[in-house]
Amino acid sequence: MLKEVTPLILTYNEAPNIERTLKKLEWATKIIIIDSYSTDNTLELVKAYPQAQVFQKKFNTHAQQWNYGLEKVETEWVLSLDADYVLTDELITEIQNISSYTSVDGFYITFKYCIFGKPLRASILPPRQALFRKKLATYIDDGHTQLLKVSGQNSYLVNFILHDDRKSLTHWLWAQDRYMILEAKKLTENSFNKLSLGDKIRKQIILAPGIIFLYCLIIKAGILDGWIGWYYALQRMLAEIILSIKLIELKISKL
């Protein structure tokens, strides 16, 4: 089935990651990359892969970028990937063995989250519907990220993707500052009853950072991963602290 699949990737200053991702996509006849005008050497690295086609579009929202990318795909199936998603060999084989006559229209894929290239036992990342029929799919915005809507029957693949972001902590903080503005807006503009349990806790402002720290460290057994487990738990707690600060800013602005 691999010949019927086009990987679709969004990029913006992904030089620390993009080579590892593309090396696992050498089987693809064509790779579509939607770049938000990277200022590092991301596109220079992409040039080493002749099957990669780059389209540049100024970033507005994630959903708009993804939907623009879908327009460029010509195959029946799309494999949507962030630039720090690295396919495992087992997952590639599993996709290859999917029947062309399958009645399934979209597949969810699980993740192993990596810290400096070392996988954690578990993380808070949910499975993502990353392999799907193009004609049945569309993206909608959801806070700082996006949701994929696929009409039809869905299933799960057994093997996983490595989420392996090697960008600096400085870049991560820059991204979180932008993301949490959107998350705070989402939490304040939606009624409490329409929020998920996790978002209801986040909207309480004070509770979420401590809860997510203990959840990552104890429930997800991060403490057994040593320093990378502590790093992940503290990183996720810091993200929630930034969100709490953004929510407090919005409350103060309305006084």
C-alpha positions, 0 to 999 in steps of 0.5 A, spaced: 500 500 500 505 504 500 505 506 493 498 509 494 500 513 500 503 520 500 506 523 507 504 530 508 509 534 513 508 541 516 515 545 517 518 551 520 525 551 522 525 544 523 533 543 521 534 539 528 529 534 526 527 534 519 533 529 516 531 523 521 524 524 519 525 524 511 530 518 512 524 514 514 520 516 508 525 514 502 520 509 500 515 514 498 514 516 491 512 523 493 513 527 500 509 534 500 512 539 505 508 545 507 513 550 509 512 557 513 518 560 510 523 557 515 529 561 516 534 556 518 537 551 513 530 546 513 529 547 506 537 545 504 536 539 508 530 537 504 533 538 498 537 531 499 530 528 498 528 529 490 521 526 492 520 532 497 516 537 494 516 544 498 510 549 498 511 555 502 505 558 505 505 564 510 502 561 517 495 563 519 493 556 523 495 549 523 488 547 520 489 552 514 496 549 513 494 542 513 488 543 509 492 547 504 497 541 504 491 536 503 490 540 496 497 538 494 496 530 495 494 526 489 494 519 492 488 516 495 491 516 502 495 521 506 500 520 512 500 526 516 506 527 520 509 533 524 517 534 522 519 531 528 515 524 527 520 518 526 516 512 523 519 505 526 521 500 521 515 496 524 510 501 522 512 502 515 511 494 514 505 494 517 502 500 513 505 496 507 501 490 508 494 494 509 490 491 503 488 496 498 481 493 499 480 495 506 474 498 508 477 502 513 478 510 512 482 512 517 488 509 522 490 512 529 497 511 530 500 511 537 506 515 539 513 513 543 515 520 546 523 521 546 527 526 550 534 527 547 532 521 542 531 516 548 524 514 549 519 514 555 515 508 558 509 513 557 507 520 555 500 524 555 500 524 547 494 521 545 494 516 539 493 521 532 489 519 526 495 520 521 493 515 516 487 516 512 483 517 505 484 524 503 477 525 500 474 524 506 478 528 511 478 535 513 482 539 519 479 544 523 482 548 529 482 546 536 486 551 540 493 551 539 493 545 534 488 542 530 483 536 529 482 531 523 475 529 521 475 523 517 468 521 515 467 513 515 470 507 519 476 508 523 481 503 526 488 503 530 495 500 527 499 496 532 506 499 531 508 506 533 511 513 531 517 516 535 516 523 537 523 526 537 523 533 537 531 535 538 529 543 538 532 547 544 529 549 550 529 556 548 525 554 542 520 550 546 519 556 550 517 560 544 512 555 541 509 554 548 508 562 549 504 562 542 500 556 543 498 557 550 495 564 548 491 560 543 489 555 549 487 560 553 482 563 548 479 556 547 478 555 554 475 562 556 471 562 549 467 555 550 462 554 556 465 549 562 460 544 560 463 543 553 470 542 555 473 535 556 475 533 563 482 535 562 480 542 560 475 543 565 481 542 570 486 547 566 480 552 566 481 552 574 488 555 573 491 553 580 490 545 579 493 543 573 500 544 573 501 540 579 496 534 577 500 534 570 506 533 574 504 528 578 500 524 572 507 524 568 511 522 574 507 517 577 501 515 573 505 514 567 511 512 571 516 517 568 520 516 575 522 510 572 525 513 566 530 517 570 532 524 568 529 524 562 522 522 566 523 528 570 525 532 564 518 530 561 514 531 567 517 538 569 516 540 561 509 539 561 508 542 568 511 548 565 507 548 559 501 548 564 504 554 568 504 558 562 497 556 560 495 558 567 499 565 567 495 566 560 489 565 563 490 569 569 492 575 564 485 574 561 482 575 568 486 581 570 484 584 563 477 584 564 477 587 571 
